[in-house]
Amino acid sequence: MDTLKAIEARRSIRKFKPDPVDPAQITSILEAGRLAPSGTNCQPWKFLVVRDAEKRRLITECAYGQKMIAEAPVTIVLLGDRQAYKKRLRRGMELVEIGAVSGETMEKVGQAYKERGNDRDRADNSIVLNCAIAGQQMIIAATALGLGTCWVMLIKKEELATALSLPENLVPVALIPLGHPDQNPAPRPRYDLGEIAWDEEVGEVWEG
């Protein structure tokens, strides 16, 4: 499927057939996430593929009982890796090497990181933003393969981390239940471009 058509066709699927998903398709979806862009190429994501029914039941409990997680044959748990964030300054030097920023600028960035110290909330926010890009790419890839997904962030993160025995450096970002759709929902409302896209200045409507 063409990428733009896959974006148009994507729907939040909350009813799935029990049919298993081909492991090769899961691998293709994970590859789409792996190839996502990230700030300073820090790649702070990990993908936990859960097919076991009991584990999916536990995840459902940590997601306020959203039953599509238990019903979908696969759930991808999107995790952020705090250790990846610590490598950001080294990754940032790649920008210097390719001439995107100057060494002086990167030195200032490095100093800001040091002054910021161990600001976990700030680091976690950056991790979530980057992981969301990987999650979106996986969702579009799944749509192109004829599969359904749902982007789920309504989760009890601490309980989920405990249920999955996650190490401290891994933080749950989102859940992506995955499977063969058992529904064909109509598209949800979206704003028109005239309401959200501007040309050069705020308020100047983009007209192409």
N, C-alpha and C positions, 0 to 999 in steps of 0.2 A: 504493500500500500504506500502511496506517495505520502511524504511526511506531513504536508499541510492537510491532506485528506484524513490522515490518522488523528491529527489534532482536532479537526472538525467532528470526527466520528466518536471521539472519546466520551464516555459517559461514566458516571459513578455507579458501579454495579454492586447491588446488595443482595442479589439472589444468584446462586451458582448451581450448576449441575454437579453431581458427585463424580463425574468422569475425571480421572487423573490427568495431570498436565505432563506432556512429553518433557523429560529432563533436558533434551536438546533445546526446547523452547525456553525453558527456565534459564539455561546457560546464555542464550542470546539476550535475554532480558537483563541478566546480571552484567553482561558485557556492555550493554547500553549505559548502565549506571557507571561502570568502571571508567568509561571514556568521557564522562562529564567534565566540564571545566570547573576549576575552583580557584579562589583567590590565592595568589602566589603558588599555585599548583600544589597546595597542601594535601589535597585528596583525603579529607578526614572521615571517610565513610567505611563502614563495614556492613556486609549484607548477610543476615542470618536467615537461611531458608528453612522453614518449618513445615513439614508435611505430617508429622505424627499427630494423630487425632487428640490424644490426651494433652499434649503440649499446646495445641491450638485451643483446647478448652480452657487451659490456664490463662492463655493470652486473652481470651474473650473475657474472662473475669476481670482482668486488669484493664479492659477497655470498656468498662461500664456495661458489660453484657451485650455488646453489639454482635448479634448472632451470626452475621455473615462471615465473621472471622472463623468461627467454628465450622461453618458450612463449606467455605471455600476449601478446596483440596490443598491449597498452598497459601502460606502467609509469609511474606518477606518482611522481616523486622529490620528496619533501617536504623543503623546505629552510628553515632558520632564518636570518633576516637580523639580523646583529649591529648594523647601523646603526639598525634599528627600536628596539632596546633603548635606544639613546642618546637617543631622543625620549621616553623614559618619563616624565621629570619634567614636560615640557610636556603630555603626555597626562594626567598626574595632575591638572593644574590643572582639567581638565574635571570632575573629581570635586568640586572646590571650587565650581565654577560651578553645579553641580546640587544642592549642599548635602549631598553624601554624606559629606564630611569637612571639617574646618575648615581655613582658611588656615594656622593655626599648626601643625596636624598635618602639612600638606604641606611646610611649611618644614623640619620635623624630618626628614621623609622625604628631602627634597633634601639636607640635610646628611649623612644616612647614605649617600646615593649618592656624595657627594663623598669621604667618608672611605673608602668602599669602593674608590674609584679604579678602575683598569682590571682588576678581578677578572673575567677572562674566563670562568673556570670557573663562577662564580656566575651570570654573565649567560647563559652557554650553558644552564645548568640551567633557568633561567626560560624561555628560548626554547623548549627541548624540551617543557616542560610545556604551554605555550600552543599550540605547533604540533600536539601530540598531540590537542588538542581539535578542531582543524580537520581532522586526519586521520580522527578518529572520525566526524565529520559527513559526510565524503566517503564513508566506507565504508558508513554507513547509507543514504545517498542512492543509492549503487550497488546495494545490496540491494533497495531499493524499486523500482529500475528493472529488476530481474531479472538484474542482473549480479553477478559474483563478484569478490572481492578477497581479499587476504591482507596482514596487517600485518607488515612485515618490518623488524626493527631489527638483525638479525645481519648487519652490513655492516662493511667496512673503510673507515672514513670518509675517511681521508687519501687512500687509493688512489682512492676514488670521486670525491673532489674533483678529483684530478689527471685522472682519465679524462674527466670532464665539463668540465674547464677552468674550474672555479668560481673566482670572485674570492674574496679572503680573507674578505670579510664574510659569505659564505654558507656555512653548515655543514649537511651532510646530517643529517637527523633520522630519516627512515624511507623505505621503498619501499612502494608500493602497486601490485602487479601487478593488472591489471584486464582482464576479458573475460567471455565467455559460459562459464559453468561446464560442465565435462565430467565432473563427479562430483556426488554428493549425499551428503556425509558426515554421519554421525550427530552430534548435538550432543556436545561435549566436557563432561566433568563440571564442575559448578559447585557451590560451597558453598550450602547452604540458608540462607535469610534468618536462621533461628534461630541460625546460627553466626557471622553477621557484622553483624547489625543490632541495635542496642541502643536502649532507650527511656529517655531522660533521663540515665541513669547507665550507666557501663561495667559490663557483665555482666547488665544488666536486659534480657532478650530482648524484642525488638519483636514485639508480637502484634496490632498494628493497632488 
